[in-house]
Amino acid sequence: MTPKLTLFFDATCPLCSKEMDSLRRHDANQSLKLVNLYGQEMDEYPQIDVAEANKVLHAIDENNQLLLGLDVTHRAWSLVGRGWIYAPLRWSLLKPIADWFYIRFANNRYKISYWLTGTRRYIDQDCSSGTCGIRSKTKNENNKQTRDA
């Protein structure tokens, strides 16, 4: 079955990976294909610039159209029946503000992940099972690394 949306995400980002895991769990119709930006599967998508996709969430829809940022998020959650959660962020009055905040979030996602989860970035990952983050830097490891420096 051809997916309706192929998302390219940073699997080293704990919050990003958690959202993709949640999307995967809700995707009963297999409408989504989730692709790790740092995985070998990216070789199949030469049209996607990994550096740009690392700055802003990228996706390709079933018509081979590129979607970016919160448009990707809204479309993905719509395909799994939860688009109403993100719909207000696409309303014309809120869209510019939401997009401005999204860019700030994306640029600081490792720091925000650390604040919310205690994990800055997944390392030594094995994404072969479809999920990443076998080993991660925790607050304790980060504090030890800071003290040792």
N, CA, C and O atoms as CSV, one atom per row, in Angstrom:
chain,resi,resn,atom,element,x,y,z
A,1,MET,N,N,0.844,-1.181,0.000
A,1,MET,CA,C,0.000,0.000,0.000
A,1,MET,C,C,0.889,1.244,0.000
A,1,MET,O,O,1.812,1.352,0.808
A,2,THR,N,N,0.614,2.169,-0.893
A,2,THR,CA,C,1.364,3.416,-0.973
A,2,THR,C,C,0.884,4.369,0.111
A,2,THR,O,O,-0.314,4.611,0.255
A,3,PRO,N,N,1.841,4.914,0.881
A,3,PRO,CA,C,1.426,5.837,1.947
A,3,PRO,C,C,0.882,7.144,1.369
A,3,PRO,O,O,1.265,7.557,0.275
A,4,LYS,N,N,-0.006,7.781,2.110
A,4,LYS,CA,C,-0.542,9.075,1.698
A,4,LYS,C,C,0.403,10.202,2.076
A,4,LYS,O,O,0.323,11.301,1.528
A,5,LEU,N,N,1.308,9.922,3.026
A,5,LEU,CA,C,2.254,10.936,3.473
A,5,LEU,C,C,3.529,10.248,3.950
A,5,LEU,O,O,3.484,9.316,4.753
A,6,THR,N,N,4.664,10.719,3.443
A,6,THR,CA,C,5.971,10.235,3.885
A,6,THR,C,C,6.634,11.357,4.658
A,6,THR,O,O,6.911,12.420,4.103
A,7,LEU,N,N,6.893,11.125,5.952
A,7,LEU,CA,C,7.496,12.126,6.829
A,7,LEU,C,C,8.972,11.827,7.023
A,7,LEU,O,O,9.365,10.671,7.180
A,8,PHE,N,N,9.784,12.872,7.012
A,8,PHE,CA,C,11.220,12.765,7.231
A,8,PHE,C,C,11.529,13.456,8.553
A,8,PHE,O,O,11.355,14.669,8.678
A,9,PHE,N,N,11.987,12.690,9.538
A,9,PHE,CA,C,12.128,13.244,10.879
A,9,PHE,C,C,13.494,12.940,11.478
A,9,PHE,O,O,14.192,12.023,11.047
A,10,ASP,N,N,13.855,13.727,12.475
A,10,ASP,CA,C,15.108,13.593,13.200
A,10,ASP,C,C,14.918,12.569,14.319
A,10,ASP,O,O,14.381,12.886,15.380
A,11,ALA,N,N,15.363,11.349,14.068
A,11,ALA,CA,C,15.195,10.275,15.051
A,11,ALA,C,C,16.128,10.426,16.243
A,11,ALA,O,O,16.001,9.676,17.211
A,12,THR,N,N,17.061,11.373,16.203
A,12,THR,CA,C,17.926,11.600,17.360
A,12,THR,C,C,17.271,12.539,18.364
A,12,THR,O,O,17.769,12.703,19.477
A,13,CYS,N,N,16.161,13.154,17.980
A,13,CYS,CA,C,15.432,14.082,18.849
A,13,CYS,C,C,14.389,13.296,19.652
A,13,CYS,O,O,13.478,12.712,19.066
A,14,PRO,N,N,14.509,13.274,20.979
A,14,PRO,CA,C,13.559,12.499,21.783
A,14,PRO,C,C,12.092,12.894,21.584
A,14,PRO,O,O,11.236,12.020,21.450
A,15,LEU,N,N,11.793,14.187,21.562
A,15,LEU,CA,C,10.388,14.598,21.376
A,15,LEU,C,C,9.893,14.243,19.980
A,15,LEU,O,O,8.752,13.811,19.815
A,16,CYS,N,N,10.747,14.425,18.976
A,16,CYS,CA,C,10.367,14.088,17.602
A,16,CYS,C,C,10.067,12.592,17.491
A,16,CYS,O,O,9.072,12.192,16.887
A,17,SER,N,N,10.930,11.784,18.075
A,17,SER,CA,C,10.741,10.334,18.033
A,17,SER,C,C,9.474,9.913,18.773
A,17,SER,O,O,8.762,9.011,18.331
A,18,LYS,N,N,9.198,10.568,19.899
A,18,LYS,CA,C,7.969,10.247,20.642
A,18,LYS,C,C,6.727,10.575,19.811
A,18,LYS,O,O,5.761,9.812,19.809
A,19,GLU,N,N,6.751,11.707,19.107
A,19,GLU,CA,C,5.598,12.047,18.273
A,19,GLU,C,C,5.444,11.046,17.140
A,19,GLU,O,O,4.328,10.626,16.836
A,20,MET,N,N,6.552,10.655,16.508
A,20,MET,CA,C,6.468,9.681,15.416
A,20,MET,C,C,5.971,8.332,15.936
A,20,MET,O,O,5.197,7.655,15.259
A,21,ASP,N,N,6.409,7.940,17.130
A,21,ASP,CA,C,5.905,6.691,17.730
A,21,ASP,C,C,4.399,6.780,17.962
A,21,ASP,O,O,3.673,5.812,17.736
A,22,SER,N,N,3.939,7.935,18.410
A,22,SER,CA,C,2.506,8.133,18.642
A,22,SER,C,C,1.740,8.092,17.321
A,22,SER,O,O,0.681,7.470,17.236
A,23,LEU,N,N,2.266,8.744,16.303
A,23,LEU,CA,C,1.631,8.687,14.979
A,23,LEU,C,C,1.564,7.243,14.487
A,23,LEU,O,O,0.539,6.808,13.963
A,24,ARG,N,N,2.644,6.512,14.656
A,24,ARG,CA,C,2.708,5.111,14.210
A,24,ARG,C,C,1.629,4.282,14.916
A,24,ARG,O,O,0.965,3.457,14.289
A,25,ARG,N,N,1.461,4.505,16.217
A,25,ARG,CA,C,0.445,3.753,16.973
A,25,ARG,C,C,-0.982,4.066,16.506
A,25,ARG,O,O,-1.842,3.185,16.516
A,26,HIS,N,N,-1.231,5.293,16.103
A,26,HIS,CA,C,-2.575,5.696,15.673
A,26,HIS,C,C,-2.849,5.426,14.192
A,26,HIS,O,O,-3.981,5.580,13.734
A,27,ASP,N,N,-1.837,5.030,13.453
A,27,ASP,CA,C,-1.953,4.870,11.997
A,27,ASP,C,C,-2.489,3.489,11.618
A,27,ASP,O,O,-1.769,2.672,11.044
A,28,ALA,N,N,-3.735,3.241,11.937
A,28,ALA,CA,C,-4.361,1.937,11.683
A,28,ALA,C,C,-4.442,1.617,10.190
A,28,ALA,O,O,-4.388,0.448,9.810
A,29,ASN,N,N,-4.569,2.628,9.345
A,29,ASN,CA,C,-4.714,2.411,7.896
A,29,ASN,C,C,-3.387,2.452,7.146
A,29,ASN,O,O,-3.365,2.388,5.917
A,30,GLN,N,N,-2.296,2.558,7.870
A,30,GLN,CA,C,-0.954,2.638,7.275
A,30,GLN,C,C,-0.881,3.733,6.214
A,30,GLN,O,O,-0.399,3.522,5.102
A,31,SER,N,N,-1.371,4.895,6.591
A,31,SER,CA,C,-1.366,6.059,5.696
A,31,SER,C,C,-0.033,6.791,5.705
A,31,SER,O,O,0.244,7.599,4.819
A,32,LEU,N,N,0.796,6.504,6.714
A,32,LEU,CA,C,2.045,7.231,6.888
A,32,LEU,C,C,3.251,6.331,6.679
A,32,LEU,O,O,3.228,5.137,6.977
A,33,LYS,N,N,4.296,6.941,6.161
A,33,LYS,CA,C,5.612,6.301,6.127
A,33,LYS,C,C,6.543,7.256,6.857
A,33,LYS,O,O,6.641,8.429,6.498
A,34,LEU,N,N,7.226,6.760,7.877
A,34,LEU,CA,C,8.105,7.584,8.701
A,34,LEU,C,C,9.548,7.219,8.386
A,34,LEU,O,O,9.956,6.065,8.514
A,35,VAL,N,N,10.318,8.233,7.967
A,35,VAL,CA,C,11.682,7.997,7.518
A,35,VAL,C,C,12.656,8.799,8.377
A,35,VAL,O,O,12.545,10.020,8.486
A,36,ASN,N,N,13.606,8.100,8.980
A,36,ASN,CA,C,14.649,8.708,9.789
A,36,ASN,C,C,15.609,9.473,8.872
A,36,ASN,O,O,16.162,8.902,7.932
A,37,LEU,N,N,15.800,10.753,9.147
A,37,LEU,CA,C,16.722,11.568,8.342
A,37,LEU,C,C,18.126,10.996,8.281
A,37,LEU,O,O,18.852,11.230,7.315
A,38,TYR,N,N,18.513,10.251,9.299
A,38,TYR,CA,C,19.871,9.728,9.384
A,38,TYR,C,C,19.957,8.252,9.030
A,38,TYR,O,O,20.993,7.618,9.237
A,39,GLY,N,N,18.875,7.706,8.499
A,39,GLY,CA,C,18.850,6.296,8.139
A,39,GLY,C,C,19.199,6.070,6.682
A,39,GLY,O,O,19.189,6.998,5.873
A,40,GLN,N,N,19.504,4.831,6.360
A,40,GLN,CA,C,19.856,4.458,4.985
A,40,GLN,C,C,18.694,4.669,4.016
A,40,GLN,O,O,18.905,4.871,2.821
A,41,GLU,N,N,17.489,4.623,4.528
A,41,GLU,CA,C,16.305,4.778,3.686
A,41,GLU,C,C,16.268,6.146,2.982
A,41,GLU,O,O,15.595,6.308,1.964
A,42,MET,N,N,16.992,7.117,3.533
A,42,MET,CA,C,17.030,8.456,2.922
A,42,MET,C,C,17.618,8.413,1.511
A,42,MET,O,O,17.355,9.308,0.707
A,43,ASP,N,N,18.407,7.388,1.206
A,43,ASP,CA,C,18.977,7.248,-0.136
A,43,ASP,C,C,17.882,7.156,-1.199
A,43,ASP,O,O,18.117,7.483,-2.362
A,44,GLU,N,N,16.699,6.717,-0.806
A,44,GLU,CA,C,15.574,6.587,-1.734
A,44,GLU,C,C,14.906,7.924,-2.033
A,44,GLU,O,O,14.019,7.994,-2.884
A,45,TYR,N,N,15.320,8.987,-1.343
A,45,TYR,CA,C,14.675,10.297,-1.477
A,45,TYR,C,C,15.710,11.389,-1.751
A,45,TYR,O,O,15.930,12.261,-0.911
A,46,PRO,N,N,16.349,11.342,-2.931
A,46,PRO,CA,C,17.389,12.339,-3.236
A,46,PRO,C,C,16.835,13.767,-3.326
A,46,PRO,O,O,17.596,14.731,-3.243
A,47,GLN,N,N,15.528,13.906,-3.494
A,47,GLN,CA,C,14.913,15.233,-3.592
A,47,GLN,C,C,14.815,15.931,-2.236
A,47,GLN,O,O,14.544,17.130,-2.173
A,48,ILE,N,N,15.035,15.191,-1.162
A,48,ILE,CA,C,14.962,15.773,0.184
A,48,ILE,C,C,16.366,16.166,0.638
A,48,ILE,O,O,17.260,15.324,0.727
A,49,ASP,N,N,16.543,17.443,0.920
A,49,ASP,CA,C,17.805,17.965,1.442
A,49,ASP,C,C,17.809,17.718,2.950
A,49,ASP,O,O,17.036,18.330,3.687
A,50,VAL,N,N,18.678,16.826,3.400
A,50,VAL,CA,C,18.698,16.431,4.813
A,50,VAL,C,C,18.968,17.637,5.715
A,50,VAL,O,O,18.356,17.756,6.777
A,51,ALA,N,N,19.861,18.518,5.315
A,51,ALA,CA,C,20.168,19.698,6.138
A,51,ALA,C,C,18.928,20.574,6.320
A,51,ALA,O,O,18.670,21.062,7.420
A,52,GLU,N,N,18.167,20.771,5.256
A,52,GLU,CA,C,16.939,21.574,5.352
A,52,GLU,C,C,15.860,20.834,6.139
A,52,GLU,O,O,15.143,21.435,6.940
A,53,ALA,N,N,15.749,19.528,5.907
A,53,ALA,CA,C,14.753,18.727,6.622
A,53,ALA,C,C,15.089,18.631,8.108
A,53,ALA,O,O,14.211,18.365,8.929
A,54,ASN,N,N,16.343,18.843,8.451
A,54,ASN,CA,C,16.751,18.859,9.851
A,54,ASN,C,C,16.356,20.165,10.527
A,54,ASN,O,O,16.261,20.226,11.753
A,55,LYS,N,N,16.128,21.207,9.741
A,55,LYS,CA,C,15.711,22.502,10.287
A,55,LYS,C,C,14.194,22.592,10.436
A,55,LYS,O,O,13.687,23.134,11.418
A,56,VAL,N,N,13.474,22.050,9.446
A,56,VAL,CA,C,12.011,22.129,9.391
A,56,VAL,C,C,11.483,20.764,8.943
A,56,VAL,O,O,11.985,20.188,7.977
A,57,LEU,N,N,10.495,20.263,9.628
A,57,LEU,CA,C,9.889,18.979,9.281
A,57,LEU,C,C,9.447,18.988,7.819
A,57,LEU,O,O,8.780,19.919,7.368
A,58,HIS,N,N,9.829,17.938,7.083
A,58,HIS,CA,C,9.480,17.786,5.673
A,58,HIS,C,C,8.616,16.540,5.486
A,58,HIS,O,O,8.733,15.567,6.232
A,59,ALA,N,N,7.752,16.591,4.484
A,59,ALA,CA,C,6.979,15.412,4.084
A,59,ALA,C,C,6.643,15.525,2.609
A,59,ALA,O,O,6.627,16.615,2.037
A,60,ILE,N,N,6.377,14.382,2.010
A,60,ILE,CA,C,5.909,14.317,0.623
A,60,ILE,C,C,4.558,13.622,0.657
A,60,ILE,O,O,4.412,12.557,1.257
A,61,ASP,N,N,3.565,14.233,0.006
A,61,ASP,CA,C,2.235,13.621,0.005
A,61,ASP,C,C,2.087,12.656,-1.171
A,61,ASP,O,O,3.026,12.444,-1.939
A,62,GLU,N,N,0.904,12.081,-1.296
A,62,GLU,CA,C,0.652,11.078,-2.343
A,62,GLU,C,C,0.753,11.648,-3.754
A,62,GLU,O,O,0.869,10.891,-4.718
A,63,ASN,N,N,0.709,12.978,-3.887
A,63,ASN,CA,C,0.862,13.635,-5.201
A,63,ASN,C,C,2.280,14.142,-5.418
A,63,ASN,O,O,2.538,14.921,-6.335
A,64,ASN,N,N,3.198,13.692,-4.565
A,64,ASN,CA,C,4.608,14.072,-4.627
A,64,ASN,C,C,4.836,15.557,-4.353
A,64,ASN,O,O,5.819,16.136,-4.816
A,65,GLN,N,N,3.923,16.170,-3.600
A,65,GLN,CA,C,4.056,17.572,-3.214
A,65,GLN,C,C,4.759,17.660,-1.860
A,65,GLN,O,O,4.497,16.868,-0.955
A,66,LEU,N,N,5.650,18.631,-1.743
A,66,LEU,CA,C,6.389,18.839,-0.510
A,66,LEU,C,C,5.556,19.654,0.468
A,66,LEU,O,O,4.998,20.690,0.105
A,67,LEU,N,N,5.473,19.186,1.706
A,67,LEU,CA,C,4.837,19.923,2.795
A,67,LEU,C,C,5.906,20.203,3.838
A,67,LEU,O,O,6.856,19.435,3.985
A,68,LEU,N,N,5.746,21.314,4.566
A,68,LEU,CA,C,6.747,21.723,5.546
A,68,LEU,C,C,6.123,22.086,6.885
A,68,LEU,O,O,4.975,22.526,6.951
A,69,GLY,N,N,6.896,21.895,7.953
A,69,GLY,CA,C,6.544,22.376,9.279
A,69,GLY,C,C,5.208,21.883,9.799
A,69,GLY,O,O,4.894,20.694,9.746
A,70,LEU,N,N,4.432,22.831,10.305
A,70,LEU,CA,C,3.146,22.477,10.912
A,70,LEU,C,C,2.123,21.983,9.892
A,70,LEU,O,O,1.147,21.332,10.264
A,71,ASP,N,N,2.336,22.284,8.609
A,71,ASP,CA,C,1.463,21.700,7.582
A,71,ASP,C,C,1.636,20.178,7.567
A,71,ASP,O,O,0.673,19.439,7.360
A,72,VAL,N,N,2.870,19.719,7.788
A,72,VAL,CA,C,3.141,18.281,7.872
A,72,VAL,C,C,2.441,17.701,9.103
A,72,VAL,O,O,1.755,16.683,9.019
A,73,THR,N,N,2.624,18.358,10.230
A,73,THR,CA,C,2.050,17.880,11.482
A,73,THR,C,C,0.529,17.770,11.373
A,73,THR,O,O,-0.053,16.755,11.755
A,74,HIS,N,N,-0.104,18.806,10.857
A,74,HIS,CA,C,-1.563,18.787,10.721
A,74,HIS,C,C,-2.014,17.687,9.768
A,74,HIS,O,O,-2.964,16.959,10.059
A,75,ARG,N,N,-1.338,17.565,8.635
A,75,ARG,CA,C,-1.726,16.529,7.660
A,75,ARG,C,C,-1.548,15.135,8.245
A,75,ARG,O,O,-2.419,14.280,8.084
A,76,ALA,N,N,-0.427,14.897,8.922
A,76,ALA,CA,C,-0.164,13.573,9.492
A,76,ALA,C,C,-1.233,13.202,10.522
A,76,ALA,O,O,-1.782,12.100,10.486
A,77,TRP,N,N,-1.522,14.119,11.432
A,77,TRP,CA,C,-2.519,13.820,12.459
A,77,TRP,C,C,-3.925,13.730,11.856
A,77,TRP,O,O,-4.772,12.999,12.370
A,78,SER,N,N,-4.174,14.460,10.781
A,78,SER,CA,C,-5.471,14.336,10.085
A,78,SER,C,C,-5.628,12.942,9.497
A,78,SER,O,O,-6.709,12.356,9.559
A,79,LEU,N,N,-4.557,12.414,8.930
A,79,LEU,CA,C,-4.611,11.086,8.318
A,79,LEU,C,C,-4.841,9.973,9.339
A,79,LEU,O,O,-5.323,8.898,8.983
A,80,VAL,N,N,-4.504,10.218,10.587
A,80,VAL,CA,C,-4.746,9.202,11.620
A,80,VAL,C,C,-5.956,9.545,12.485
A,80,VAL,O,O,-6.161,8.959,13.548
A,81,GLY,N,N,-6.755,10.505,12.012
A,81,GLY,CA,C,-8.014,10.820,12.675
A,81,GLY,C,C,-7.941,11.801,13.826
A,81,GLY,O,O,-8.888,11.912,14.604
A,82,ARG,N,N,-6.835,12.515,13.949
A,82,ARG,CA,C,-6.683,13.455,15.060
A,82,ARG,C,C,-6.308,14.861,14.596
A,82,ARG,O,O,-5.717,15.627,15.357
A,83,GLY,N,N,-6.640,15.196,13.383
A,83,GLY,CA,C,-6.284,16.500,12.824
A,83,GLY,C,C,-6.891,17.672,13.566
A,83,GLY,O,O,-6.348,18.776,13.538
A,84,TRP,N,N,-8.011,17.443,14.226
A,84,TRP,CA,C,-8.676,18.516,14.963
A,84,TRP,C,C,-7.777,19.112,16.037
A,84,TRP,O,O,-7.950,20.269,16.419
A,85,ILE,N,N,-6.811,18.326,16.529
A,85,ILE,CA,C,-5.903,18.824,17.567
A,85,ILE,C,C,-5.047,19.975,17.034
A,85,ILE,O,O,-4.802,20.956,17.737
A,86,TYR,N,N,-4.597,19.844,15.789
A,86,TYR,CA,C,-3.693,20.833,15.195
A,86,TYR,C,C,-4.389,21.808,14.255
A,86,TYR,O,O,-3.774,22.780,13.816
A,87,ALA,N,N,-5.649,21.572,13.939
A,87,ALA,CA,C,-6.379,22.426,12.997
A,87,ALA,C,C,-6.312,23.912,13.349
A,87,ALA,O,O,-6.099,24.724,12.449
A,88,PRO,N,N,-6.482,24.305,14.601
A,88,PRO,CA,C,-6.418,25.743,14.908
A,88,PRO,C,C,-5.093,26.393,14.520
A,88,PRO,O,O,-5.051,27.589,14.228
A,89,LEU,N,N,-4.010,25.614,14.516
A,89,LEU,CA,C,-2.701,26.163,14.152
A,89,LEU,C,C,-2.595,26.481,12.662
A,89,LEU,O,O,-1.637,27.124,12.233
A,90,ARG,N,N,-3.565,26.038,11.877
A,90,ARG,CA,C,-3.585,26.311,10.431
A,90,ARG,C,C,-4.613,27.367,10.071
A,90,ARG,O,O,-4.698,27.762,8.908
A,91,TRP,N,N,-5.401,27.839,11.038
A,91,TRP,CA,C,-6.358,28.909,10.770
A,91,TRP,C,C,-5.592,30.172,10.387
A,91,TRP,O,O,-4.527,30.449,10.938
A,92,SER,N,N,-6.132,30.927,9.451
A,92,SER,CA,C,-5.401,32.061,8.874
A,92,SER,C,C,-4.889,33.072,9.900
A,92,SER,O,O,-3.801,33.620,9.726
A,93,LEU,N,N,-5.639,33.324,10.947
A,93,LEU,CA,C,-5.178,34.287,11.954
A,93,LEU,C,C,-4.051,33.730,12.832
A,93,LEU,O,O,-3.161,34.472,13.247
A,94,LEU,N,N,-4.093,32.438,13.109
A,94,LEU,CA,C,-3.092,31.832,13.986
A,94,LEU,C,C,-1.876,31.281,13.253
A,94,LEU,O,O,-0.811,31.128,13.851
A,95,LYS,N,N,-2.022,30.981,11.965
A,95,LYS,CA,C,-0.958,30.319,11.203
A,95,LYS,C,C,0.385,31.042,11.279
A,95,LYS,O,O,1.385,30.384,11.568
A,96,PRO,N,N,0.475,32.353,11.037
A,96,PRO,CA,C,1.795,33.007,11.091
A,96,PRO,C,C,2.429,32.943,12.485
A,96,PRO,O,O,3.643,32.782,12.612
A,97,ILE,N,N,1.617,33.069,13.509
A,97,ILE,CA,C,2.129,33.014,14.882
A,97,ILE,C,C,2.595,31.591,15.206
A,97,ILE,O,O,3.679,31.394,15.756
A,98,ALA,N,N,1.764,30.608,14.860
A,98,ALA,CA,C,2.123,29.210,15.110
A,98,ALA,C,C,3.389,28.828,14.355
A,98,ALA,O,O,4.253,28.138,14.896
A,99,ASP,N,N,3.504,29.276,13.105
A,99,ASP,CA,C,4.701,28.967,12.318
A,99,ASP,C,C,5.941,29.613,12.927
A,99,ASP,O,O,7.015,29.012,12.934
A,100,TRP,N,N,5.796,30.827,13.435
A,100,TRP,CA,C,6.920,31.511,14.087
A,100,TRP,C,C,7.382,30.711,15.304
A,100,TRP,O,O,8.580,30.509,15.499
A,101,PHE,N,N,6.423,30.253,16.128
A,101,PHE,CA,C,6.766,29.460,17.304
A,101,PHE,C,C,7.347,28.100,16.905
A,101,PHE,O,O,8.265,27.603,17.557
A,102,TYR,N,N,6.820,27.502,15.842
A,102,TYR,CA,C,7.327,26.204,15.387
A,102,TYR,C,C,8.812,26.300,15.030
A,102,TYR,O,O,9.598,25.441,15.428
A,103,ILE,N,N,9.196,27.325,14.295
A,103,ILE,CA,C,10.601,27.499,13.900
A,103,ILE,C,C,11.479,27.617,15.149
A,103,ILE,O,O,12.558,27.028,15.199
A,104,ARG,N,N,11.036,28.359,16.139
A,104,ARG,CA,C,11.804,28.480,17.387
A,104,ARG,C,C,11.906,27.130,18.083
A,104,ARG,O,O,12.967,26.763,18.589
A,105,PHE,N,N,10.801,26.395,18.105
A,105,PHE,CA,C,10.825,25.059,18.704
A,105,PHE,C,C,11.804,24.158,17.950
A,105,PHE,O,O,12.646,23.502,18.563
A,106,ALA,N,N,11.693,24.129,16.625
A,106,ALA,CA,C,12.550,23.253,15.823
A,106,ALA,C,C,14.030,23.574,16.030
A,106,ALA,O,O,14.864,22.671,16.101
A,107,ASN,N,N,14.345,24.850,16.126
A,107,ASN,CA,C,15.736,25.257,16.323
A,107,ASN,C,C,16.262,24.910,17.708
A,107,ASN,O,O,17.474,24.850,17.917
A,108,ASN,N,N,15.367,24.684,18.644
A,108,ASN,CA,C,15.764,24.404,20.032
A,108,ASN,C,C,15.239,23.061,20.532
A,108,ASN,O,O,15.103,22.867,21.739
A,109,ARG,N,N,14.944,22.141,19.632
A,109,ARG,CA,C,14.277,20.899,20.016
A,109,ARG,C,C,15.106,20.020,20.951
A,109,ARG,O,O,14.534,19.306,21.774
A,110,TYR,N,N,16.423,20.048,20.849
A,110,TYR,CA,C,17.232,19.223,21.748
A,110,TYR,C,C,17.190,19.787,23.166
A,110,TYR,O,O,17.092,19.034,24.136
A,111,LYS,N,N,17.264,21.097,23.282
A,111,LYS,CA,C,17.198,21.748,24.588
A,111,LYS,C,C,15.819,21.525,25.214
A,111,LYS,O,O,15.714,21.214,26.401
A,112,ILE,N,N,14.768,21.684,24.413
A,112,ILE,CA,C,13.400,21.486,24.913
A,112,ILE,C,C,13.189,20.018,25.299
A,112,ILE,O,O,12.553,19.729,26.313
A,113,SER,N,N,13.717,19.098,24.500
A,113,SER,CA,C,13.641,17.671,24.837
A,113,SER,C,C,14.306,17.404,26.180
A,113,SER,O,O,13.793,16.638,26.995
A,114,TYR,N,N,15.434,18.030,26.400
A,114,TYR,CA,C,16.163,17.857,27.665
A,114,TYR,C,C,15.330,18.360,28.840
A,114,TYR,O,O,15.244,17.696,29.873
A,115,TRP,N,N,14.718,19.528,28.681
A,115,TRP,CA,C,13.892,20.097,29.744
A,115,TRP,C,C,12.697,19.201,30.067
A,115,TRP,O,O,12.345,19.021,31.233
A,116,LEU,N,N,12.074,18.639,29.022
A,116,LEU,CA,C,10.836,17.873,29.221
A,116,LEU,C,C,11.052,16.391,29.513
A,116,LEU,O,O,10.243,15.770,30.201
A,117,THR,N,N,12.137,15.824,28.994
A,117,THR,CA,C,12.329,14.378,29.130
A,117,THR,C,C,13.591,13.992,29.883
A,117,THR,O,O,13.743,12.841,30.290
A,118,GLY,N,N,14.495,14.944,30.071
A,118,GLY,CA,C,15.769,14.615,30.700
A,118,GLY,C,C,16.760,14.023,29.719
A,118,GLY,O,O,17.866,13.645,30.107
A,119,THR,N,N,16.380,13.938,28.453
A,119,THR,CA,C,17.246,13.396,27.418
A,119,THR,C,C,17.419,14.445,26.330
A,119,THR,O,O,16.450,14.929,25.744
A,120,ARG,N,N,18.680,14.784,26.075
A,120,ARG,CA,C,18.972,15.815,25.088
A,120,ARG,C,C,18.885,15.259,23.668
A,120,ARG,O,O,18.240,15.840,22.795
A,121,ARG,N,N,19.543,14.130,23.458
A,121,ARG,CA,C,19.615,13.596,22.103
A,121,ARG,C,C,19.914,12.109,22.186
A,121,ARG,O,O,20.732,11.681,23.000
A,122,TYR,N,N,19.255,11.320,21.348
A,122,TYR,CA,C,19.544,9.901,21.282
A,122,TYR,C,C,20.873,9.708,20.570
A,122,TYR,O,O,21.148,10.355,19.560
A,123,ILE,N,N,21.697,8.809,21.108
A,123,ILE,CA,C,22.982,8.504,20.487
A,123,ILE,C,C,23.104,7.001,20.332
A,123,ILE,O,O,22.321,6.243,20.903
A,124,ASP,N,N,24.079,6.579,19.564
A,124,ASP,CA,C,24.311,5.145,19.337
A,124,ASP,C,C,23.001,4.450,18.991
A,124,ASP,O,O,22.670,3.405,19.552
A,125,GLN,N,N,22.268,5.040,18.070
A,125,GLN,CA,C,20.932,4.532,17.808
A,125,GLN,C,C,20.926,3.347,16.854
A,125,GLN,O,O,21.803,3.197,16.004
A,126,ASP,N,N,19.928,2.529,17.020
A,126,ASP,CA,C,19.635,1.421,16.127
A,126,ASP,C,C,18.176,1.583,15.743
A,126,ASP,O,O,17.282,1.314,16.545
A,127,CYS,N,N,17.937,2.024,14.519
A,127,CYS,CA,C,16.570,2.323,14.082
A,127,CYS,C,C,15.984,1.203,13.233
A,127,CYS,O,O,14.941,1.384,12.604
A,128,SER,N,N,16.635,0.061,13.210
A,128,SER,CA,C,16.176,-1.021,12.345
A,128,SER,C,C,14.784,-1.512,12.709
A,128,SER,O,O,14.078,-2.038,11.849
A,129,SER,N,N,14.371,-1.351,13.968
A,129,SER,CA,C,13.055,-1.819,14.396
A,129,SER,C,C,11.956,-0.803,14.119
A,129,SER,O,O,10.781,-1.070,14.370
A,130,GLY,N,N,12.340,0.373,13.596
A,130,GLY,CA,C,11.354,1.413,13.338
A,130,GLY,C,C,11.299,2.447,14.445
A,130,GLY,O,O,10.651,3.483,14.295
A,131,THR,N,N,11.974,2.175,15.559
A,131,THR,CA,C,12.082,3.164,16.626
A,131,THR,C,C,13.558,3.375,16.920
A,131,THR,O,O,14.376,2.491,16.663
A,132,CYS,N,N,13.899,4.518,17.446
A,132,CYS,CA,C,15.291,4.856,17.698
A,132,CYS,C,C,15.489,5.173,19.176
A,132,CYS,O,O,14.532,5.289,19.942
A,133,GLY,N,N,16.724,5.304,19.541
A,133,GLY,CA,C,17.024,5.758,20.881
A,133,GLY,C,C,17.316,4.644,21.854
A,133,GLY,O,O,16.884,4.703,23.005
A,134,ILE,N,N,18.029,3.646,21.428
A,134,ILE,CA,C,18.391,2.548,22.312
A,134,ILE,C,C,19.196,3.081,23.494
A,134,ILE,O,O,18.984,2.663,24.632
A,135,ARG,N,N,20.096,3.981,23.233
A,135,ARG,CA,C,20.912,4.574,24.283
A,135,ARG,C,C,20.769,6.077,24.160
A,135,ARG,O,O,20.771,6.606,23.048
A,136,SER,N,N,20.649,6.760,25.250
A,136,SER,CA,C,20.494,8.204,25.197
A,136,SER,C,C,21.304,8.857,26.293
A,136,SER,O,O,21.632,8.233,27.302
A,137,LYS,N,N,21.622,10.122,26.082
A,137,LYS,CA,C,22.294,10.889,27.118
A,137,LYS,C,C,21.226,11.408,28.063
A,137,LYS,O,O,20.301,12.111,27.655
A,138,THR,N,N,21.365,11.057,29.315
A,138,THR,CA,C,20.426,11.517,30.335
A,138,THR,C,C,21.002,12.744,31.022
A,138,THR,O,O,22.145,13.124,30.768
A,139,LYS,N,N,20.222,13.358,31.883
A,139,LYS,CA,C,20.703,14.514,32.639
A,139,LYS,C,C,21.948,14.146,33.427
A,139,LYS,O,O,22.887,14.939,33.496
A,140,ASN,N,N,21.977,12.945,34.031
A,140,ASN,CA,C,23.137,12.531,34.815
A,140,ASN,C,C,24.379,12.428,33.950
A,140,ASN,O,O,25.443,12.902,34.349
A,141,GLU,N,N,24.270,11.812,32.760
A,141,GLU,CA,C,25.418,11.700,31.866
A,141,GLU,C,C,25.870,13.075,31.390
A,141,GLU,O,O,27.067,13.347,31.306
A,142,ASN,N,N,24.912,13.934,31.082
A,142,ASN,CA,C,25.250,15.287,30.628
A,142,ASN,C,C,25.945,16.065,31.745
A,142,ASN,O,O,26.912,16.782,31.485
A,143,ASN,N,N,25.466,15.934,32.990
A,143,ASN,CA,C,26.098,16.617,34.115
A,143,ASN,C,C,27.505,16.097,34.344
A,143,ASN,O,O,28.418,16.880,34.607
A,144,LYS,N,N,27.697,14.769,34.247
A,144,LYS,CA,C,29.015,14.170,34.422
A,144,LYS,C,C,29.963,14.669,33.338
A,144,LYS,O,O,31.114,15.005,33.615
A,145,GLN,N,N,29.474,14.715,32.109
A,145,GLN,CA,C,30.291,15.176,30.986
A,145,GLN,C,C,30.708,16.622,31.200
A,145,GLN,O,O,31.842,16.990,30.894
A,146,THR,N,N,29.804,17.449,31.721
A,146,THR,CA,C,30.111,18.854,31.989
A,146,THR,C,C,31.161,18.959,33.086
A,146,THR,O,O,32.082,19.770,32.981
A,147,ARG,N,N,31.036,18.146,34.146
A,147,ARG,CA,C,32.007,18.183,35.245
A,147,ARG,C,C,33.379,17.713,34.794
A,147,ARG,O,O,34.399,18.244,35.235
A,148,ASP,N,N,33.406,16.692,33.893
A,148,ASP,CA,C,34.682,16.142,33.435
A,148,ASP,C,C,35.409,17.042,32.451
A,148,ASP,O,O,36.610,16.886,32.228
A,149,ALA,N,N,34.680,17.987,31.859
A,149,ALA,CA,C,35.283,18.851,30.827
A,149,ALA,C,C,36.174,19.911,31.431
A,149,ALA,O,O,36.755,20.717,30.703
